Amino acid sequence: MDDHPIATPHSLETALTAFAPIGLADLGESALLDRVDVKYIVHTDHLVAALAAVSADYHILEVNGRRLNAYQTLYFDTPEFDIYHQHHNGWGDRYKVRARHYVGSHTAFFEVKHRTNRSRTVKTRLPISEVTTDLNGEAAAFLHAHTPFDSAVLEPKLWNDYQRLTLVSPTSAERVTVDLNVAFGWGEAYHLLEDVAIIEVKQASLSQPSAFKAQMRRQGLRPRAFSKYCAGVYTLYQPTKRNNFKGYFRHLDKVTGGVQHVGL
């Protein structure tokens, strides 16, 4: 997917300069790996307005001088897309399995995200030298320890590239991640969510106050369920079970005016 250029709106770059920076060393490696989260899917114009309003309430993660950092993710699933179907069918206890390259920091991890029956997200990860399509050795043992899946039944299904900015509250256990230029690809198929910001507010508990969530309410923007993996499968594979995700794309059409880039 490297042959598709990524654009950064100038107004967004300007908005990011208002935040005080924080480095990876100050972030805390284990913070909010067990959390609750709320997501918003908005047009980038709404994002820029929100960032301008909360610049005094958060620090921004800066990695090697960059405040927008590239991520490359490879998702795994069974041949029958069991992980996708668990999410589609609304299982309270479900998983995502992925390998992720944090491009700006030159690091990579094999990661498991576990959504529990208590609506908490628990992320565990294993450092790896590079993202590969093979699940063996340490990765296989890690998978066995943290999921009900055997490595022999999982295969790579989807590439997902995007740029992320990360806001960190200096006063509470809260992070806000914003994913931009989100693209899905597999083989010759490619899909770009243009002018869309996928925002996730991550907190230790939902009862915490949040300047960012307050700003979303002021703009009349409500939380939305969204999974980048499921959106990618829905778009590229056209699975038979997809009715429960049609709301994703109805809302995306509303956000973008129905303009998205799709290549097959």
BALOBA-1460 file (C-alpha; in Angstrom, 3 decimals):
// residues 264
<rec num="1" residu="m" x="0.000" y="0.000" z="0.000"/>
<rec num="2" residu="d" x="3.026" y="2.301" z="-0.089"/>
<rec num="3" residu="d" x="2.209" y="3.574" z="-3.592"/>
<rec num="4" residu="h" x="-0.757" y="5.620" z="-2.350"/>
<rec num="5" residu="p" x="0.373" y="9.071" z="-1.152"/>
<rec num="6" residu="i" x="-0.937" y="10.496" z="2.101"/>
<rec num="7" residu="a" x="-2.109" y="14.101" z="2.236"/>
<rec num="8" residu="t" x="-2.105" y="16.272" z="5.362"/>
<rec num="9" residu="p" x="-4.485" y="19.266" z="5.448"/>
<rec num="10" residu="h" x="-2.576" y="22.475" z="6.178"/>
<rec num="11" residu="s" x="-5.201" y="23.616" z="8.715"/>
<rec num="12" residu="l" x="-4.645" y="20.414" z="10.679"/>
<rec num="13" residu="e" x="-0.882" y="20.926" z="10.758"/>
<rec num="14" residu="t" x="-1.477" y="24.436" z="12.063"/>
<rec num="15" residu="a" x="-3.825" y="23.185" z="14.786"/>
<rec num="16" residu="l" x="-1.258" y="20.647" z="16.005"/>
<rec num="17" residu="t" x="1.378" y="23.323" z="16.632"/>
<rec num="18" residu="a" x="-0.709" y="24.726" z="19.519"/>
<rec num="19" residu="f" x="-0.146" y="21.642" z="21.710"/>
<rec num="20" residu="a" x="2.790" y="21.186" z="24.064"/>
<rec num="21" residu="p" x="4.781" y="18.080" z="23.060"/>
<rec num="22" residu="i" x="5.361" y="14.907" z="25.042"/>
<rec num="23" residu="g" x="7.803" y="12.132" z="24.144"/>
<rec num="24" residu="l" x="7.488" y="8.362" z="24.146"/>
<rec num="25" residu="a" x="9.671" y="8.166" z="27.252"/>
<rec num="26" residu="d" x="7.094" y="10.261" z="29.161"/>
<rec num="27" residu="l" x="4.080" y="8.358" z="27.896"/>
<rec num="28" residu="g" x="4.273" y="5.312" z="30.165"/>
<rec num="29" residu="e" x="4.559" y="1.948" z="28.445"/>
<rec num="30" residu="s" x="1.747" y="0.220" z="30.308"/>
<rec num="31" residu="a" x="-0.710" y="3.102" z="30.703"/>
<rec num="32" residu="l" x="-4.261" y="2.416" z="29.481"/>
<rec num="33" residu="l" x="-3.590" y="-1.042" z="28.096"/>
<rec num="34" residu="d" x="-6.654" y="-1.910" z="30.213"/>
<rec num="35" residu="r" x="-9.257" y="0.758" z="29.535"/>
<rec num="36" residu="v" x="-12.672" y="1.878" z="28.390"/>
<rec num="37" residu="d" x="-12.986" y="3.742" z="25.128"/>
<rec num="38" residu="v" x="-15.432" y="5.878" z="23.188"/>
<rec num="39" residu="k" x="-15.169" y="6.468" z="19.417"/>
<rec num="40" residu="y" x="-16.262" y="9.267" z="17.110"/>
<rec num="41" residu="i" x="-16.251" y="9.260" z="13.293"/>
<rec num="42" residu="v" x="-16.155" y="12.856" z="12.053"/>
<rec num="43" residu="h" x="-15.141" y="15.000" z="9.099"/>
<rec num="44" residu="t" x="-11.655" y="16.482" z="9.392"/>
<rec num="45" residu="d" x="-13.165" y="19.992" z="9.577"/>
<rec num="46" residu="h" x="-14.876" y="19.050" z="12.858"/>
<rec num="47" residu="l" x="-11.590" y="17.592" z="14.092"/>
<rec num="48" residu="v" x="-9.662" y="20.800" z="13.407"/>
<rec num="49" residu="a" x="-12.282" y="22.820" z="15.282"/>
<rec num="50" residu="a" x="-12.116" y="20.431" z="18.251"/>
<rec num="51" residu="l" x="-8.320" y="20.518" z="18.382"/>
<rec num="52" residu="a" x="-8.320" y="24.310" z="18.463"/>
<rec num="53" residu="a" x="-10.714" y="24.229" z="21.424"/>
<rec num="54" residu="v" x="-8.767" y="21.717" z="23.578"/>
<rec num="55" residu="s" x="-5.132" y="22.620" z="22.888"/>
<rec num="56" residu="a" x="-4.640" y="23.791" z="26.488"/>
<rec num="57" residu="d" x="-6.084" y="20.556" z="27.936"/>
<rec num="58" residu="y" x="-3.722" y="17.991" z="26.363"/>
<rec num="59" residu="h" x="-0.136" y="17.361" z="25.362"/>
<rec num="60" residu="i" x="0.619" y="15.812" z="21.985"/>
<rec num="61" residu="l" x="2.889" y="12.845" z="21.355"/>
<rec num="62" residu="e" x="5.898" y="13.804" z="19.261"/>
<rec num="63" residu="v" x="8.108" y="11.066" z="17.794"/>
<rec num="64" residu="n" x="11.335" y="12.100" z="16.085"/>
<rec num="65" residu="g" x="9.922" y="15.563" z="15.489"/>
<rec num="66" residu="r" x="6.622" y="14.297" z="14.054"/>
<rec num="67" residu="r" x="3.191" y="14.850" z="15.551"/>
<rec num="68" residu="l" x="1.421" y="12.796" z="12.872"/>
<rec num="69" residu="n" x="2.912" y="9.313" z="12.817"/>
<rec num="70" residu="a" x="2.429" y="6.525" z="10.282"/>
<rec num="71" residu="y" x="1.132" y="3.114" z="11.362"/>
<rec num="72" residu="q" x="1.010" y="-0.064" z="9.285"/>
<rec num="73" residu="t" x="-1.094" y="-2.967" z="10.547"/>
<rec num="74" residu="l" x="-1.612" y="-6.517" z="9.327"/>
<rec num="75" residu="y" x="-4.741" y="-8.233" z="10.669"/>
<rec num="76" residu="f" x="-5.188" y="-11.990" z="11.056"/>
<rec num="77" residu="d" x="-8.364" y="-14.055" z="11.037"/>
<rec num="78" residu="t" x="-9.488" y="-17.605" z="10.344"/>
<rec num="79" residu="p" x="-10.230" y="-18.680" z="6.743"/>
<rec num="80" residu="e" x="-13.956" y="-18.337" z="7.602"/>
<rec num="81" residu="f" x="-13.484" y="-14.869" z="9.197"/>
<rec num="82" residu="d" x="-14.504" y="-16.044" z="12.669"/>
<rec num="83" residu="i" x="-13.059" y="-12.932" z="14.336"/>
<rec num="84" residu="y" x="-14.981" y="-10.651" z="11.974"/>
<rec num="85" residu="h" x="-18.199" y="-12.622" z="12.540"/>
<rec num="86" residu="q" x="-17.839" y="-12.495" z="16.318"/>
<rec num="87" residu="h" x="-17.747" y="-8.717" z="16.102"/>
<rec num="88" residu="h" x="-20.588" y="-8.588" z="13.575"/>
<rec num="89" residu="n" x="-22.761" y="-10.819" z="15.756"/>
<rec num="90" residu="g" x="-22.187" y="-8.612" z="18.795"/>
<rec num="91" residu="w" x="-20.216" y="-10.994" z="20.984"/>
<rec num="92" residu="g" x="-19.416" y="-9.288" z="24.275"/>
<rec num="93" residu="d" x="-16.167" y="-11.236" z="24.596"/>
<rec num="94" residu="r" x="-14.099" y="-10.970" z="21.402"/>
<rec num="95" residu="y" x="-10.594" y="-10.473" z="20.036"/>
<rec num="96" residu="k" x="-8.538" y="-8.835" z="17.323"/>
<rec num="97" residu="v" x="-5.152" y="-10.240" z="16.296"/>
<rec num="98" residu="r" x="-2.666" y="-8.057" z="14.446"/>
<rec num="99" residu="a" x="0.960" y="-7.208" z="13.787"/>
<rec num="100" residu="r" x="1.709" y="-3.497" z="13.806"/>
<rec num="101" residu="h" x="4.635" y="-1.402" z="12.605"/>
<rec num="102" residu="y" x="5.015" y="1.930" z="14.407"/>
<rec num="103" residu="v" x="6.861" y="3.628" z="11.567"/>
<rec num="104" residu="g" x="8.015" y="6.776" z="13.372"/>
<rec num="105" residu="s" x="9.648" y="4.928" z="16.263"/>
<rec num="106" residu="h" x="10.929" y="2.030" z="14.100"/>
<rec num="107" residu="t" x="9.274" y="-0.536" z="16.363"/>
<rec num="108" residu="a" x="6.895" y="-3.429" z="15.717"/>
<rec num="109" residu="f" x="4.647" y="-5.543" z="17.918"/>
<rec num="110" residu="f" x="2.417" y="-8.572" z="17.627"/>
<rec num="111" residu="e" x="-0.743" y="-7.456" z="19.409"/>
<rec num="112" residu="v" x="-3.958" y="-8.912" z="20.797"/>
<rec num="113" residu="k" x="-6.931" y="-6.703" z="21.663"/>
<rec num="114" residu="h" x="-9.475" y="-8.362" z="23.947"/>
<rec num="115" residu="r" x="-12.879" y="-6.775" z="24.339"/>
<rec num="116" residu="t" x="-14.278" y="-8.175" z="27.578"/>
<rec num="117" residu="n" x="-17.852" y="-8.809" z="28.697"/>
<rec num="118" residu="r" x="-17.471" y="-5.766" z="30.942"/>
<rec num="119" residu="s" x="-16.911" y="-3.515" z="27.896"/>
<rec num="120" residu="r" x="-13.251" y="-3.010" z="28.707"/>
<rec num="121" residu="t" x="-10.449" y="-3.219" z="26.160"/>
<rec num="122" residu="v" x="-7.322" y="-5.104" z="27.240"/>
<rec num="123" residu="k" x="-4.334" y="-4.910" z="24.903"/>
<rec num="124" residu="t" x="-1.311" y="-7.184" z="25.192"/>
<rec num="125" residu="r" x="1.661" y="-7.100" z="22.854"/>
<rec num="126" residu="l" x="4.901" y="-8.836" z="22.010"/>
<rec num="127" residu="p" x="7.906" y="-6.963" z="20.541"/>
<rec num="128" residu="i" x="8.879" y="-8.326" z="17.114"/>
<rec num="129" residu="s" x="11.650" y="-7.389" z="14.714"/>
<rec num="130" residu="e" x="9.315" y="-6.838" z="11.750"/>
<rec num="131" residu="v" x="5.776" y="-7.462" z="10.574"/>
<rec num="132" residu="t" x="5.491" y="-10.854" z="8.883"/>
<rec num="133" residu="t" x="2.637" y="-13.019" z="7.654"/>
<rec num="134" residu="d" x="3.842" y="-16.022" z="9.674"/>
<rec num="135" residu="l" x="2.573" y="-16.876" z="13.144"/>
<rec num="136" residu="n" x="5.155" y="-19.198" z="14.647"/>
<rec num="137" residu="g" x="7.659" y="-19.372" z="17.481"/>
<rec num="138" residu="e" x="7.159" y="-16.646" z="20.089"/>
<rec num="139" residu="a" x="4.133" y="-15.235" z="18.282"/>
<rec num="140" residu="a" x="2.380" y="-18.622" z="18.320"/>
<rec num="141" residu="a" x="3.038" y="-19.045" z="22.042"/>
<rec num="142" residu="f" x="1.848" y="-15.494" z="22.726"/>
<rec num="143" residu="l" x="-1.339" y="-16.100" z="20.752"/>
<rec num="144" residu="h" x="-2.008" y="-19.331" z="22.675"/>
<rec num="145" residu="a" x="-1.509" y="-17.530" z="26.006"/>
<rec num="146" residu="h" x="-3.808" y="-14.577" z="25.252"/>
<rec num="147" residu="t" x="-6.554" y="-15.869" z="22.937"/>
<rec num="148" residu="p" x="-8.634" y="-19.001" z="22.328"/>
<rec num="149" residu="f" x="-7.131" y="-19.269" z="18.819"/>
<rec num="150" residu="d" x="-4.396" y="-21.577" z="17.612"/>
<rec num="151" residu="s" x="-1.823" y="-20.005" z="15.301"/>
<rec num="152" residu="a" x="-2.404" y="-22.795" z="12.759"/>
<rec num="153" residu="v" x="-5.963" y="-21.581" z="12.079"/>
<rec num="154" residu="l" x="-5.136" y="-17.884" z="11.553"/>
<rec num="155" residu="e" x="-3.975" y="-16.280" z="8.311"/>
<rec num="156" residu="p" x="-3.278" y="-12.695" z="7.182"/>
<rec num="157" residu="k" x="-6.384" y="-10.988" z="5.828"/>
<rec num="158" residu="l" x="-6.001" y="-7.225" z="5.648"/>
<rec num="159" residu="w" x="-3.451" y="-4.400" z="5.542"/>
<rec num="160" residu="n" x="-4.467" y="-1.176" z="7.248"/>
<rec num="161" residu="d" x="-2.376" y="2.011" z="6.952"/>
<rec num="162" residu="y" x="-3.069" y="5.389" z="8.533"/>
<rec num="163" residu="q" x="-1.582" y="8.420" z="10.244"/>
<rec num="164" residu="r" x="-2.202" y="8.911" z="13.961"/>
<rec num="165" residu="l" x="-1.958" y="11.818" z="16.345"/>
<rec num="166" residu="t" x="-2.083" y="11.095" z="20.073"/>
<rec num="167" residu="l" x="-3.203" y="13.529" z="22.752"/>
<rec num="168" residu="v" x="-2.356" y="12.867" z="26.403"/>
<rec num="169" residu="s" x="-4.032" y="14.464" z="29.403"/>
<rec num="170" residu="p" x="-1.465" y="15.838" z="31.867"/>
<rec num="171" residu="t" x="-3.923" y="15.542" z="34.770"/>
<rec num="172" residu="s" x="-5.730" y="12.209" z="34.354"/>
<rec num="173" residu="a" x="-5.445" y="8.744" z="32.806"/>
<rec num="174" residu="e" x="-6.730" y="9.713" z="29.382"/>
<rec num="175" residu="r" x="-5.487" y="9.534" z="25.813"/>
<rec num="176" residu="v" x="-7.149" y="10.602" z="22.614"/>
<rec num="177" residu="t" x="-5.991" y="8.971" z="19.380"/>
<rec num="178" residu="v" x="-7.026" y="10.341" z="15.998"/>
<rec num="179" residu="d" x="-6.543" y="8.211" z="12.866"/>
<rec num="180" residu="l" x="-6.436" y="9.965" z="9.487"/>
<rec num="181" residu="n" x="-6.037" y="8.860" z="5.873"/>
<rec num="182" residu="v" x="-7.208" y="5.399" z="6.886"/>
<rec num="183" residu="a" x="-6.662" y="2.938" z="4.034"/>
<rec num="184" residu="f" x="-7.407" y="-0.761" z="3.647"/>
<rec num="185" residu="g" x="-5.719" y="-3.065" z="1.164"/>
<rec num="186" residu="w" x="-5.344" y="-6.680" z="0.153"/>
<rec num="187" residu="g" x="-3.991" y="-7.854" z="-3.170"/>
<rec num="188" residu="e" x="-5.141" y="-5.379" z="-5.809"/>
<rec num="189" residu="a" x="-8.055" y="-4.083" z="-3.720"/>
<rec num="190" residu="y" x="-7.683" y="-0.715" z="-2.002"/>
<rec num="191" residu="h" x="-10.027" y="1.633" z="-0.144"/>
<rec num="192" residu="l" x="-9.324" y="5.068" z="1.360"/>
<rec num="193" residu="l" x="-11.514" y="6.854" z="3.912"/>
<rec num="194" residu="e" x="-10.908" y="10.385" z="2.693"/>
<rec num="195" residu="d" x="-11.571" y="13.442" z="4.914"/>
<rec num="196" residu="v" x="-12.531" y="11.138" z="7.805"/>
<rec num="197" residu="a" x="-11.109" y="11.246" z="11.335"/>
<rec num="198" residu="i" x="-11.541" y="8.157" z="13.516"/>
<rec num="199" residu="i" x="-11.260" y="9.399" z="17.089"/>
<rec num="200" residu="e" x="-10.919" y="7.195" z="20.153"/>
<rec num="201" residu="v" x="-11.027" y="8.595" z="23.686"/>
<rec num="202" residu="k" x="-9.323" y="6.102" z="26.010"/>
<rec num="203" residu="q" x="-9.795" y="6.396" z="29.771"/>
<rec num="204" residu="a" x="-9.403" y="4.390" z="32.943"/>
<rec num="205" residu="s" x="-13.159" y="4.753" z="33.539"/>
<rec num="206" residu="l" x="-16.117" y="6.317" z="31.738"/>
<rec num="207" residu="s" x="-16.937" y="8.466" z="34.770"/>
<rec num="208" residu="q" x="-13.821" y="10.583" z="34.214"/>
<rec num="209" residu="p" x="-14.340" y="14.087" z="32.860"/>
<rec num="210" residu="s" x="-12.944" y="14.649" z="29.367"/>
<rec num="211" residu="a" x="-12.369" y="17.969" z="27.639"/>
<rec num="212" residu="f" x="-12.382" y="16.234" z="24.261"/>
<rec num="213" residu="k" x="-15.697" y="14.447" z="24.830"/>
<rec num="214" residu="a" x="-17.170" y="17.719" z="26.074"/>
<rec num="215" residu="q" x="-16.062" y="19.384" z="22.834"/>
<rec num="216" residu="m" x="-17.681" y="16.613" z="20.787"/>
<rec num="217" residu="r" x="-20.960" y="17.245" z="22.625"/>
<rec num="218" residu="r" x="-20.710" y="20.989" z="21.932"/>
<rec num="219" residu="q" x="-20.412" y="20.215" z="18.225"/>
<rec num="220" residu="g" x="-23.395" y="17.865" z="18.379"/>
<rec num="221" residu="l" x="-21.214" y="14.828" z="17.564"/>
<rec num="222" residu="r" x="-22.197" y="11.551" z="19.191"/>
<rec num="223" residu="p" x="-20.105" y="8.440" z="19.870"/>
<rec num="224" residu="r" x="-20.160" y="5.759" z="17.160"/>
<rec num="225" residu="a" x="-19.177" y="2.100" z="17.259"/>
<rec num="226" residu="f" x="-16.462" y="1.441" z="14.677"/>
<rec num="227" residu="s" x="-13.819" y="-1.177" z="13.919"/>
<rec num="228" residu="k" x="-11.147" y="-0.492" z="11.321"/>
<rec num="229" residu="y" x="-10.668" y="-4.226" z="10.781"/>
<rec num="230" residu="c" x="-14.364" y="-4.923" z="10.276"/>
<rec num="231" residu="a" x="-14.750" y="-1.878" z="8.020"/>
<rec num="232" residu="g" x="-11.892" y="-3.153" z="5.883"/>
<rec num="233" residu="v" x="-13.342" y="-6.669" z="5.610"/>
<rec num="234" residu="y" x="-16.786" y="-5.241" z="4.825"/>
<rec num="235" residu="t" x="-15.317" y="-3.102" z="2.043"/>
<rec num="236" residu="l" x="-12.791" y="-5.418" z="0.411"/>
<rec num="237" residu="y" x="-14.320" y="-8.865" z="0.880"/>
<rec num="238" residu="q" x="-18.069" y="-8.145" z="0.668"/>
<rec num="239" residu="p" x="-18.885" y="-10.821" z="3.287"/>
<rec num="240" residu="t" x="-22.317" y="-12.430" z="3.397"/>
<rec num="241" residu="k" x="-22.842" y="-11.240" z="6.978"/>
<rec num="242" residu="r" x="-22.684" y="-7.448" z="6.821"/>
<rec num="243" residu="n" x="-26.095" y="-6.004" z="7.766"/>
<rec num="244" residu="n" x="-24.975" y="-5.005" z="11.261"/>
<rec num="245" residu="f" x="-22.195" y="-2.857" z="9.788"/>
<rec num="246" residu="k" x="-24.221" y="-0.994" z="7.186"/>
<rec num="247" residu="g" x="-24.612" y="1.796" z="9.720"/>
<rec num="248" residu="y" x="-20.825" y="2.325" z="9.591"/>
<rec num="249" residu="f" x="-20.963" y="3.260" z="5.954"/>
<rec num="250" residu="r" x="-24.225" y="5.177" z="6.072"/>
<rec num="251" residu="h" x="-22.577" y="7.399" z="8.648"/>
<rec num="252" residu="l" x="-19.342" y="7.616" z="6.613"/>
<rec num="253" residu="d" x="-21.367" y="8.685" z="3.582"/>
<rec num="254" residu="k" x="-22.991" y="11.377" z="5.695"/>
<rec num="255" residu="v" x="-19.604" y="12.561" z="6.977"/>
<rec num="256" residu="t" x="-17.978" y="12.693" z="3.553"/>
<rec num="257" residu="g" x="-20.938" y="13.546" z="1.376"/>
<rec num="258" residu="g" x="-20.671" y="10.111" z="-0.236"/>
<rec num="259" residu="v" x="-17.188" y="10.741" z="-1.661"/>
<rec num="260" residu="q" x="-14.667" y="7.960" z="-0.940"/>
<rec num="261" residu="h" x="-11.756" y="6.536" z="-2.918"/>
<rec num="262" residu="v" x="-12.103" y="2.892" z="-3.839"/>
<rec num="263" residu="g" x="-9.781" y="0.928" z="-6.093"/>
<rec num="264" residu="l" x="-10.189" y="-2.668" z="-7.214"/>
